[in-house]
Amino acid sequence: MTNAIALTSTLEQIKETIHNKSVELLHLQFVDIEGILKQVTVTAEQLDDVADGKQMFDGSSIKGFSPINKSDLYLQPDLSTFAVLPWTEEEGYAEARFLCSVVNPDGTLFEGDTRNVLRKTVERAADQGYTISVGPELEFFLFKNDEDGYATRVLGDRSGYFEPSPHDLGERVRLEIYRALKKMGFTIEASHTEVAEGQHEINFKYADVLTAADLATTYKWVVKTVAQKFGMHATFMPKPVFGIAGSGMHVNMSFFKGSENAFYDPSDELQLSKEAYHFIAGVLENVSSFAAVTNPLVNSYKRLVPGYEAPCYLAWSASNRSALIRIPAKKGIATRVELRCPDPAANPYLTFAVIASAGLDGIEKGLEAPAPVNEDIFHMSEEQRAFNGIDSLPESLRDAIDALESGDIAYKTLGEHVFREYVSLKKAEWNSYRTAVHAWEMENYQTKF
C-alpha cells in the first residue's frame, strides 16, 4: 500500500467518524516553544483543505516562532492524531482535534516547531538503524477552584500513596480522566494516587518517540480539561507545595533495531547491551547541559533536592531510586533506561529529543558508563559523594542556562532557531524571578531590618 493510498484510506475513515459522531468543529493543535498547547478551530466542512495543509496562522503571535516580517505559517495535521473529544459528545453534536506540524509557505518544515525538532532526532537515530521507544510518567496535583473558577492553593484531596479513596473527589476526577483518555485511544496501564497529598499519576503505554510526545501533550490537556469540569485545577508545576514531594516526568527510553530491543543482552550481568551502557554514559555526560530543557522553570530546581525521591546527583543504578538513571526490573523486550530528573512542565518534544540525542552521542563515541551506585546517595555526605565522583545537577535555572550555552548537545539537537529563542526566553524568565520581591523575603526581612 502506497503512502498516498494509506492517507486516502485514513482520511476516508476520519470522514466516516465525523459523519457518525456528528462532529461539527475541528481543533487544529500545535505547541509553542515551551510546549504550551495552541489551537485554531474550523468547521468540519473544511476537512479537505485542512488535510491539504491550507490552514494559515500568524506565527509572530506565537512565543518563539516567527518575526512579524515572516509571520505566515501553515498547519499540517497528522491524521493519525485525529480524536473525537469525549467531553463534547452529545446527541447530534461533537468536536474533534488533530495535532499538527508547522510548515513554511513553501511546504518545508518550520524549524521553530518543536515537533519538527523531534522529527530530526528520529531521523538521526534512523540513520544508525534505530527507532526510539518512550514511556513517560507524568505526575500532577489537583487543587480546588474558587467560586469564580480560579485555582486556589487548597489541595483537592488528602490521599496518601496508593490509597483507595472511593469518597475522595480526587479519585472521581482521576476516573473520569481515565475514561476520557481511553476513548481517545490511550492504552492505560495504571492509575493511582502518588506520594504527596493531592498528587496523582495515570500511566499510559509506551510508543514510538513522536507518538509518545503527542500522547504526553494530549494527556496534559485532557487532565486539565476534565479536572476543570469538577471544579478543580490540575497543575503540572514541578513543586507547587513546599515540604512535600514534587511532580516528575520520568522518561523511560529504549532503542530498537527492527523488533529487537537494542538495550537487551541476556548474557550481561544486568542484561544490558553495550549500546545501553553507551547510552547511559552519553546521558550522564550531557544531562547538566540539557537540564534547562528537561527542567525548564525556576520552580523546577526546588523539586531537585534530596529527600523527596527527586534525583539531583549524577549516577545510575539497576534499582536505586536516589540515582538519576534507573534500570527497571523488567527485561527482554521491556528493557529500558529511566531518566528520573525531567519534570512535567517540560516540552515533551524537546525533552525526548535531547535525551535521545545525548544517548546517541554516547553510542557514536563509544562512551563508557561509570560503575553503578547502589547506595542511598541522598544520605551520603558531601565527602562520600566526592570520593565516589558523583556530581550534581545544576541547582538553579540560572546555572542550567549557563550549562546549556556552554555545552553543545542542545544547540546540535534543537537547531539554531529554537536554541536561540529558548535561551532568550529562559534568561528573561530568570531575570524576572531574580528581580522580583518574594513573600519569603517580606516574611523574613520586613520587620527585622
C-alpha positions as CSV (number, residue, x, y, z in Angstrom):
1,M,0.0,0.0,0.0
2,T,1.5,3.4,-1.0
3,N,1.5,6.3,1.4
4,A,-1.0,8.2,-0.9
5,I,-3.4,5.2,-0.7
6,A,-2.9,4.9,3.1
7,L,-3.5,8.6,3.5
8,T,-6.7,8.4,1.5
9,S,-7.9,5.5,3.5
10,T,-7.2,7.3,6.8
11,L,-9.0,10.4,5.5
12,E,-12.0,8.4,4.4
13,Q,-12.1,6.7,7.9
14,I,-12.0,10.2,9.5
15,K,-14.8,11.4,7.3
16,E,-16.9,8.4,8.3
17,T,-16.3,9.1,12.0
18,I,-17.1,12.7,11.6
19,H,-20.4,11.7,10.0
20,N,-21.3,9.0,12.5
21,K,-20.4,11.2,15.5
22,S,-21.9,14.4,14.1
23,V,-18.6,16.2,14.5
24,E,-19.1,19.9,13.7
25,L,-15.8,21.6,14.9
26,L,-12.2,20.6,14.3
27,H,-9.5,21.9,16.6
28,L,-6.1,22.1,14.9
29,Q,-3.5,21.9,17.7
30,F,0.2,22.6,17.9
31,V,2.6,23.7,20.7
32,D,4.8,26.7,21.2
33,I,8.4,26.6,22.2
34,E,7.5,25.9,25.9
35,G,5.2,23.1,24.9
36,I,2.0,25.0,25.6
37,L,-0.8,23.8,23.5
38,K,-2.3,26.2,21.0
39,Q,-5.2,25.7,18.6
40,V,-7.3,27.2,15.8
41,T,-10.8,25.9,15.3
42,V,-12.5,25.3,11.9
43,T,-15.7,23.7,10.8
44,A,-15.8,20.0,9.8
45,E,-16.8,21.1,6.2
46,Q,-13.2,22.4,5.8
47,L,-11.6,18.9,6.4
48,D,-10.2,18.5,2.9
49,D,-8.5,21.9,3.0
50,V,-7.2,21.1,6.5
51,A,-5.8,17.8,5.4
52,D,-4.0,19.5,2.5
53,G,-2.3,21.9,4.9
54,K,-4.1,25.0,3.8
55,Q,-4.8,26.4,7.3
56,M,-2.6,29.5,7.8
57,F,-1.9,31.4,11.0
58,D,0.2,34.3,12.3
59,G,3.5,32.8,13.6
60,S,4.6,36.2,15.0
61,S,2.0,35.9,17.7
62,I,3.3,32.5,19.0
63,K,6.1,32.5,21.5
64,G,9.5,31.5,19.9
65,F,8.1,31.3,16.4
66,S,8.5,33.9,13.6
67,P,9.3,37.6,13.3
68,I,6.5,39.8,12.1
69,N,8.0,40.2,8.6
70,K,8.0,36.4,8.1
71,S,4.8,35.6,10.0
72,D,2.8,33.4,7.7
73,L,2.9,29.7,8.7
74,Y,0.7,26.7,7.9
75,L,-0.6,23.8,9.9
76,Q,-0.2,20.3,8.6
77,P,-2.3,17.9,10.6
78,D,-1.0,14.4,11.5
79,L,-4.1,12.4,10.5
80,S,-3.1,9.6,13.0
81,T,-3.8,12.0,15.9
82,F,-7.4,12.6,15.0
83,A,-9.6,12.1,18.0
84,V,-13.2,12.9,19.0
85,L,-13.3,14.8,22.3
86,P,-15.4,12.7,24.7
87,W,-16.5,15.7,26.9
88,T,-18.0,17.4,23.9
89,E,-20.2,14.5,22.7
90,E,-23.9,14.9,23.0
91,E,-26.9,14.0,20.8
92,G,-26.2,15.3,17.3
93,Y,-23.0,17.1,18.2
94,A,-19.3,16.6,18.9
95,E,-15.9,18.2,18.4
96,A,-12.6,16.6,17.4
97,R,-8.9,17.5,17.1
98,F,-5.7,17.0,15.2
99,L,-2.2,17.6,16.3
100,C,-0.3,19.4,13.7
101,S,3.2,20.1,12.5
102,V,4.1,23.7,11.4
103,V,5.3,24.3,7.9
104,N,6.6,27.2,5.9
105,P,4.7,28.7,2.9
106,D,6.9,26.7,0.6
107,G,5.9,23.4,2.3
108,T,9.2,22.8,4.2
109,L,9.1,22.0,7.9
110,F,9.3,25.1,10.1
111,E,12.5,24.9,12.1
112,G,10.8,26.7,15.1
113,D,8.3,23.9,15.6
114,T,9.5,21.7,18.4
115,R,7.6,18.7,16.9
116,N,9.8,19.1,13.9
117,V,12.9,19.3,16.1
118,L,12.0,15.8,17.5
119,R,11.5,14.5,14.0
120,K,15.1,15.4,13.1
121,T,16.3,13.4,16.1
122,V,14.1,10.5,14.9
123,E,15.8,10.7,11.5
124,R,19.3,10.8,13.2
125,A,18.5,7.6,15.1
126,A,17.1,6.0,11.9
127,D,20.4,6.8,10.1
128,Q,22.0,4.5,12.6
129,G,19.4,1.8,12.3
130,Y,17.5,2.7,15.5
131,T,13.9,3.5,16.3
132,I,13.2,5.2,19.6
133,S,10.6,4.0,22.1
134,V,9.4,6.1,25.0
135,G,7.1,5.7,28.0
136,P,6.7,8.9,30.0
137,E,5.2,9.1,33.5
138,L,3.6,12.4,34.3
139,E,2.5,13.3,37.8
140,F,0.2,16.1,38.6
141,F,-1.5,17.9,41.6
142,L,-5.2,18.7,42.0
143,F,-6.2,22.0,43.6
144,K,-9.7,23.3,44.3
145,N,-11.0,26.2,42.3
146,D,-12.8,29.2,43.9
147,E,-16.4,30.2,43.1
148,D,-15.1,32.1,40.1
149,G,-13.3,29.1,38.7
150,Y,-9.8,30.2,39.5
151,A,-7.2,27.9,41.2
152,T,-6.7,28.2,44.9
153,R,-3.9,26.7,47.0
154,V,-6.2,24.3,48.7
155,L,-5.4,20.7,47.8
156,G,-8.1,18.7,46.1
157,D,-7.7,15.6,48.3
158,R,-5.7,14.2,51.2
159,S,-5.0,10.7,49.9
160,G,-1.6,9.0,50.5
161,Y,0.4,6.9,48.2
162,F,-1.6,4.1,46.5
163,E,-4.5,4.7,48.9
164,P,-8.0,3.7,47.7
165,S,-10.3,6.7,48.3
166,P,-13.8,6.0,46.9
167,H,-15.3,9.0,48.6
168,D,-12.5,11.4,47.6
169,L,-13.2,13.8,44.8
170,G,-9.6,13.3,43.5
171,E,-10.5,9.6,42.9
172,R,-13.5,10.6,40.9
173,V,-11.6,13.1,38.8
174,R,-8.9,10.6,38.0
175,L,-11.5,8.0,37.0
176,E,-13.1,10.5,34.6
177,I,-9.7,11.4,33.1
178,Y,-9.0,7.7,32.6
179,R,-12.3,7.3,30.7
180,A,-11.6,10.2,28.5
181,L,-8.1,9.1,27.7
182,K,-9.3,5.6,26.9
183,K,-12.0,6.9,24.5
184,M,-9.3,9.0,22.8
185,G,-7.2,5.9,22.0
186,F,-4.8,5.7,25.0
187,T,-3.9,2.3,26.4
188,I,-3.9,3.0,30.2
189,E,-1.6,0.8,32.3
190,A,-2.1,2.2,35.8
191,S,-3.9,4.9,37.7
192,H,-3.1,5.8,41.3
193,T,-2.5,8.4,44.0
194,E,1.1,9.5,44.4
195,V,3.4,10.1,47.4
196,A,2.2,13.7,48.2
197,E,-1.3,14.6,49.2
198,G,-3.3,15.8,46.3
199,Q,-0.9,14.2,43.8
200,H,-1.9,11.7,41.1
201,E,-0.5,9.7,38.2
202,I,-2.0,7.9,35.3
203,N,0.4,5.8,33.2
204,F,-0.1,5.0,29.5
205,K,1.6,2.5,27.3
206,Y,4.9,3.4,25.7
207,A,5.1,4.3,22.0
208,D,7.5,5.5,19.3
209,V,9.0,8.7,20.5
210,L,7.0,11.1,18.3
211,T,3.7,9.4,19.3
212,A,4.8,9.4,22.9
213,A,5.4,13.2,22.8
214,D,2.0,13.6,21.2
215,L,0.4,11.5,23.9
216,A,2.1,13.4,26.7
217,T,0.9,16.7,25.2
218,T,-2.6,15.4,24.8
219,Y,-2.6,13.9,28.3
220,K,-1.8,17.2,30.0
221,W,-4.6,18.9,28.1
222,V,-7.1,16.2,28.9
223,V,-6.2,16.1,32.6
224,K,-6.6,19.9,32.9
225,T,-9.9,19.9,30.9
226,V,-11.5,17.1,32.9
227,A,-10.4,18.5,36.3
228,Q,-12.0,21.8,35.4
229,K,-15.3,20.1,35.0
230,F,-15.1,19.0,38.6
231,G,-14.3,22.5,39.9
232,M,-10.6,21.5,40.2
233,H,-7.3,22.8,38.8
234,A,-4.8,20.3,37.6
235,T,-1.2,21.6,37.6
236,F,2.0,20.1,36.2
237,M,4.1,22.6,38.1
238,P,7.1,20.7,39.4
239,K,6.9,21.8,43.1
240,P,3.6,23.5,43.9
241,V,3.8,22.8,47.7
242,F,6.7,23.3,50.0
243,G,7.7,20.4,52.2
244,I,6.2,17.5,50.2
245,A,7.2,15.7,47.0
246,G,7.1,17.4,43.7
247,S,5.9,16.1,40.3
248,G,8.2,14.4,37.9
249,M,8.0,13.2,34.3
250,H,10.2,10.0,34.4
251,V,11.2,9.2,30.9
252,N,11.7,5.5,30.0
253,M,13.6,5.2,26.7
254,S,14.6,2.2,24.6
255,F,16.3,1.9,21.2
256,F,15.1,-0.8,18.9
257,K,16.6,-2.4,15.8
258,G,13.6,-3.8,13.9
259,S,11.6,-5.8,16.5
260,E,14.6,-6.3,18.8
261,N,15.3,-4.2,21.8
262,A,18.9,-2.9,21.3
263,F,19.3,-2.3,25.0
264,Y,18.9,-6.0,25.9
265,D,21.7,-8.6,26.2
266,P,20.7,-11.7,28.2
267,S,24.4,-12.6,28.6
268,D,25.3,-9.5,30.6
269,E,25.1,-9.4,34.4
270,L,22.4,-6.7,34.3
271,Q,21.1,-8.0,30.9
272,L,22.1,-4.7,29.3
273,S,23.8,-4.4,25.9
274,K,26.8,-2.4,25.0
275,E,24.5,0.1,23.4
276,A,22.6,0.5,26.7
277,Y,25.8,1.3,28.6
278,H,27.0,3.7,25.9
279,F,23.5,5.4,26.0
280,I,23.7,5.7,29.8
281,A,27.2,7.3,29.5
282,G,26.0,9.7,26.9
283,V,23.1,10.9,29.0
284,L,25.3,11.3,32.2
285,E,27.8,13.3,30.2
286,N,25.3,15.6,28.8
287,V,22.4,15.9,31.3
288,S,23.7,19.0,33.0
289,S,23.9,20.6,29.6
290,F,20.3,19.8,28.8
291,A,18.7,20.3,32.2
292,A,17.3,23.6,31.2
293,V,15.2,21.7,28.7
294,T,14.1,18.8,30.9
295,N,13.7,21.0,33.9
296,P,12.7,24.4,32.4
297,L,11.3,26.5,35.2
298,V,12.7,28.4,38.2
299,N,10.4,26.2,40.2
300,S,11.9,23.0,38.7
301,Y,15.1,23.3,40.9
302,K,13.0,23.4,44.1
303,R,12.0,19.9,43.3
304,L,15.5,18.7,42.6
305,V,16.6,18.5,46.2
306,P,17.4,15.5,48.4
307,G,14.7,13.7,50.4
308,Y,11.7,13.7,48.0
309,E,12.6,11.0,45.5
310,A,13.7,13.6,43.0
311,P,17.3,12.8,41.9
312,C,19.8,15.6,41.8
313,Y,23.1,13.5,41.7
314,L,24.7,12.2,38.5
315,A,24.7,8.5,38.9
316,W,23.0,5.4,37.7
317,S,21.8,2.1,39.2
318,A,19.9,-1.0,38.4
319,S,17.3,-0.3,41.1
320,N,18.3,2.7,43.3
321,R,15.7,5.4,43.1
322,S,18.1,8.0,44.5
323,A,20.1,7.8,41.3
324,L,19.5,10.0,38.3
325,I,19.2,7.0,36.0
326,R,17.5,3.7,37.0
327,I,17.1,0.4,35.1
328,P,13.6,-1.0,35.8
329,A,13.5,-4.7,36.6
330,K,11.6,-5.8,33.5
331,K,14.0,-7.0,30.8
332,G,13.8,-8.6,27.4
333,I,11.6,-6.5,25.1
334,A,10.8,-4.2,28.1
335,T,14.5,-3.3,28.8
336,R,14.7,0.4,29.1
337,V,16.7,3.3,30.7
338,E,14.7,5.5,33.0
339,L,15.8,9.1,33.4
340,R,14.2,10.5,36.6
341,C,15.0,14.2,36.6
342,P,12.7,15.6,33.9
343,D,9.5,17.3,35.2
344,P,6.1,17.5,33.6
345,A,6.4,21.3,32.9
346,A,8.9,20.4,30.2
347,N,8.1,20.4,26.5
348,P,7.9,16.7,25.7
349,Y,9.1,17.1,22.1
350,L,12.3,18.9,23.2
351,T,12.8,16.7,26.3
352,F,12.7,13.4,24.4
353,A,14.9,14.9,21.6
354,V,17.7,16.0,23.9
355,I,17.7,12.7,25.9
356,A,17.8,10.6,22.7
357,S,20.4,12.8,21.2
358,A,22.6,12.5,24.3
359,G,22.2,8.7,24.2
360,L,23.1,8.6,20.5
361,D,26.2,10.7,21.3
362,G,27.2,8.0,23.8
363,I,26.7,5.2,21.3
364,E,28.5,7.1,18.5
365,K,31.5,7.9,20.6
366,G,31.5,4.6,22.5
367,L,31.4,6.3,25.9
368,E,32.0,4.1,28.9
369,A,29.4,4.2,31.7
370,P,30.8,4.7,35.2
371,A,30.2,2.0,37.8
372,P,26.6,1.9,39.1
373,V,25.9,3.3,42.5
374,N,23.6,1.2,44.6
375,E,23.9,3.0,47.9
376,D,21.4,5.7,49.0
377,I,23.0,8.8,47.6
378,F,20.7,11.1,49.5
379,H,22.2,10.0,52.7
380,M,25.9,10.2,51.6
381,S,28.0,13.0,52.9
382,E,29.4,15.6,50.5
383,E,32.8,13.9,51.1
384,Q,31.4,10.5,50.2
385,R,29.9,11.8,47.0
386,A,33.1,13.5,46.1
387,F,35.1,10.3,46.8
388,N,32.7,8.3,44.5
389,G,32.9,11.0,41.8
390,I,29.2,11.9,42.0
391,D,28.5,15.3,40.6
392,S,25.2,17.3,40.9
393,L,22.7,18.7,38.5
394,P,22.5,22.5,38.2
395,E,21.0,24.0,41.4
396,S,19.1,26.8,39.7
397,L,17.6,27.8,36.3
398,R,20.5,30.3,36.0
399,D,23.1,27.6,36.4
400,A,21.2,25.4,33.9
401,I,21.1,28.1,31.3
402,D,24.8,28.6,31.7
403,A,25.4,24.9,31.2
404,L,23.0,24.9,28.2
405,E,25.0,27.6,26.5
406,S,28.4,26.1,27.3
407,G,27.6,22.6,26.1
408,D,26.9,21.6,22.6
409,I,24.2,19.0,22.9
410,A,21.3,21.4,23.0
411,Y,22.4,23.5,20.0
412,K,23.1,20.4,18.0
413,T,19.7,18.9,18.8
414,L,17.4,22.0,18.8
415,G,18.9,23.8,15.9
416,E,19.9,27.5,15.8
417,H,16.3,28.9,15.8
418,V,14.9,27.0,18.7
419,F,18.2,27.2,20.7
420,R,18.4,31.0,20.3
421,E,14.7,31.6,21.1
422,Y,14.7,29.1,24.1
423,V,17.8,30.6,25.7
424,S,16.4,34.1,25.3
425,L,13.1,33.0,26.9
426,K,14.8,31.3,29.8
427,K,17.1,34.2,30.5
428,A,14.1,36.6,30.6
429,E,12.3,34.2,33.0
430,W,15.3,34.1,35.3
431,N,15.7,37.8,35.3
432,S,12.1,38.4,36.1
433,Y,12.4,36.0,39.1
434,R,15.8,37.4,40.2
435,T,14.5,41.0,40.4
436,A,11.1,40.2,41.9
437,V,10.5,40.6,45.7
438,H,9.1,37.4,47.1
439,A,6.8,36.6,50.1
440,W,9.7,34.8,51.8
441,E,11.8,38.0,51.7
442,M,9.0,40.1,53.2
443,E,8.3,37.5,55.9
444,N,12.0,37.3,56.9
445,Y,13.2,40.8,56.4
446,Q,10.4,43.4,56.6
447,T,10.2,43.7,60.4
448,K,13.8,42.5,61.1
449,F,15.6,45.4,59.4
